[in-house]
């Protein structure tokens, strides 16, 4: 037995022992490699009856589960990097266990699933339907609340003349437009036309979010421009009329009505943020981020508008220069909205342009293919990249050269179904090969 020690920055992370004559030949790639993992292989023994049988593997679900560390009392004494390593490892093990339960079957492939497996399958479908209903419900609620808040905030902006409140009204107007666009996108995705859109229209979600980002950024830039002009004019008035400048700066009237409306808006948006953030959906994630932005923007608008109003109304108790808090608050709100939506657009553009999956997701796909069938000799290529909201996966496996077409087809088809059972996968392609001494560019053109 030969000891293997893993060292990170001079610290021992883990140690184990392996047989000096291993039955497995595994090529490990660095974490920062490309999404293509080539020649990650496992050797198999060819018996006298010419049937391919897998050598015992430490990468089975039982072997991986045995490596779970869990929470231990002595973990507090370990370095932070080591604790982070174990935490990520346990998270990966839990993910692989979930995938194993999802793909495990008690009966043979030719029998109809029943019993506990059928119940689990039915439960998964029911959970998916329930999730879609919640997504539709939260989207409709957001739409109705945005309509109501837009109306009452227009009243607040008209009565208060506050630039901060006006900036929040612009934000609410764009919120209404965003709710309408996402509502349309959700309905369009449900109405699938298999002839015009064979693969569905799920990419309408990221496209809608990119359109919303452009609208939000344009509105924010316009508010910033108006607020800067008001700030410059107010500074000139403060310098020109230092003793009576409150009569010449822009008017603010934050009375009880606009303050109450802004408080109601903050509470409603906070509740909507909590609801939408509980679901894993691109649509609801965008709405949740929008509601969170509204909580921040309306809070800043309320505070800055109130300070500006008090400074203009009571120049003795408050410095007159605090009247600048109102346009400055509008600028802060708009810059915050601008930055958040630029980041959101950048993320969705990556999804639309085929950005690669993260290494953790590639590990899941590799493990599924690795343990799918003992007849698989090698994994030639594992690739996953965004195809809109979800992933498109490509896997190249190597099978025995003398295997029948029927058996090879069944292995590839079952592997494809396994991969497509992962919720994040929209489509999977499995390529069957009998050798691996070639480049990936030999099979596909480079685009």
Secondary structure, DSSP 8 states (H G I E B T S, - for coil): -EEEEEEETTEEEEEEEE-SS-S-------TTS-S----EE--EEE-TT--EEE---TTSHHHHHTT-----GGGGGS-HHHHHHHHHHHHHHHHHHHHHHHH--SS-TTS---HHHHHHHHHHHHHHHHHHHHHHHHHHHHHHHHHHHHHHHHHHHHHH--HHHHHHHHHHHHHHHHHHHHHHHHHHHHS--TTT-TT-STTHHHHHHHHHHHHHHHHHHHHHHHHHHHHHHHHHHHHH-SSSGGGTS------HHHHHHHHHHHHHHHHHHHHHTTS--HHHHHHHHHHHHHHHHHHHHHHHHHHHHHHHH-TTTS-GGGGHHHHHHHHHHHHHHHHHHHHHHHHHHHHHTT-B--HHHHHHHHHHHHTT-TTEEEEEEEEEEEETTEEEEEEEEEE-TT--HHHHHHHHHHHHHHHHTSTTEEEEEEEEES---S-GGGTS---
